[in-house]
């Protein structure tokens, strides 16, 4: 593996050197230089798109709009002020970033489908504005920029090196994002946005920032490119074909990788040159790019770099030393469970309707601090919806939720997570393509701007994550993609993930559901152990022996409300509970529930 | 006042045609969750085919729908079998990119065959109008709207009165549930996609008399259709009809009282505004998204 890294570094250094030297060696090759300038531009645009689509998972097909915004901003400013467009290019980046921020802030509610549609609308809206606002933009006649002032012998060189520098910046930006907490949050959003919010990722801020990051360098490049062309018009600058080419480049190279967009851009440019020179008919150009994009989507959806990586890893599979062992129980049993104290979670009159179905119907209960509270009830009684309401994944219609005395029912999911409210899911929702360790360091205790730039995996957090993995017995699998774990292992990993929030209350949704009996025992021991360490639990579970052994008190839900509450023994004999589970008429026999 | 009345009725007539054009897009989205961004390109393709039928065989463009509709049905079926069916398990975004690639390919192919030239179909009634008091209505516009209404009514009957239609509606609401009760989901998906694309046959034929056609005009059409579908509620057929009528009128008024050049901006603004304020549109239902499937 080390050899591969060295080889890759050497190749990158060599390639970079060749690109720096090229125009000096072939000073007269204006054609070659302009082809390379276009390749750099495409790589910058593909790199930008990759931040939004590859990292965050939001596909845009109007990304070339930012090129036009940068180009028009710089051209207009240059014509008004007389300053060189090269000096003004960063302003183009600022303009693109501003538009991206505004748009990002407004499309925060939009998910996949809506986002794609909005990006198309954005591109054509800007094109139409550039066409129609003739007084400012010159309409379809376009704008002509002043000719470069420098010696004609080196005509292309400033453009060449400016664009190459932007390419370098773009790669650096992607690389930096990928290794920070910010990038980790973006990947988490791509993998499962609701889950990301549940573990404390303030998703809208992340999405807006990633939109800005994906636009800024394209805006700068737009300014440089406008000067290089010396003429811009709405159709050329807000061109959907540019969007096709940049998407194609990023997909071919590998969406979500750092070098993929660059590799892809250099693969796409030859196709551009060939079809451009072959025929005057514009049709062929489009036809070729449409076919190429379709072929890549169908036959190489992951792109070159991930495909080659996967092939390499298959050839060099490493066995993980795996020992079956019980979770570490380091704390002595002497520390008995604290006496259940005051109410940590108070739910009062909670209600949620879905159309005509009252999933939760005036539900009230309290969870005492330090306790292990069980929540049982027949299927459809509203247990999971209650969890969703408490954690904020679904908003309640009425009623109140207090956590540690504070009203939380109007708070957003990550705000509740920051207060120390964690949950696991009935069907585990780990981020499947992240490693187990990455899954553990993804949760965030708070939102702070400096923290976005912190290393994704490192520091005391990584150490704590490893301790927790050791506690649940998964440390040997830390470097494995979470999607490869067994279901039971995923349950343990998700529990460890929630613990990273240093939660005060953890809601467990069927921790034993679908798990083998041996694993159930381990999970039960783990819950007891964590409870001893001071974490309060509210557990939804259908495995009655486990609930009766573990939990006290037990809450019973039916038809959207809590109908009974008490210690296990009383609940087992409560006629109301028997009615709820077994139907009317069973209560009279008063036999203990055996499920 | 007469002017305004005329604008209103012209807007409604255009909206009637838009309703047919948008029906295929909303149907495909409702059943399959795919935004067929190639719908605009297919529409222009059907229009250009109508142009050839009219020029070479002298066929009436609106009557040409009888030929283009089954033809586009076959095209839709082929697109589904060859491309869409193969990426059914891929993420949603890949489906959009595939349809986007298809749109670009069709645009390129149309450019190669028909060149980037404006084409219009001009049958005898092209420049004639109906007179109603002081009001004038172009015959083509009236015939076009009537034809669109007939095809839409046929589509509505197909969806509500036949087993195939019931299967399509069932699949659009719960694919897994439908599969469990014996609906052949893949067959239904292919059928839906083919029917959705078939609407571009009749739609394109009607379009050819009303608008000039050129390959790149499909961007304008897909923008219009997306605006309509987003406004009406994605996946809802009554929503698409309502959205089409509203936007047809809004476009007509903008064109008359502001400028034709700003008329298309109405659609972009509607897309942005609706997706921000009421993402489910006018008639789309907001379903609970918390159920694990």
Interface residues (C-beta under 8 A of the other chain):
Chain A: X53 X57 X59 X61 X106 X107 X109 X110 X112 X113 X114 X116 X117 X118 X120 X121 X122 X124 X125 X128 X129 X131 X132 X240 X241 X244 X247 X251 X281 X282 X283 X284 X285 X286 X287 X288 X289 X290 X291 X292 X293 X294 X297 X298 X301 X354 X384 X385 X388 X393 X394 X425 X426 X427
Chain B: X29 X33 X35 X37 X83 X86 X87 X90 X92 X93 X94 X96 X97 X98 X100 X101 X102 X103 X104 X105 X106 X107 X108 X109 X110 X111 X112 X113 X115 X116 X215 X219 X222 X223 X226 X227 X230 X234 X261 X262 X264 X265 X267 X268 X269 X271 X272 X275 X276 X279 X288 X290 X292
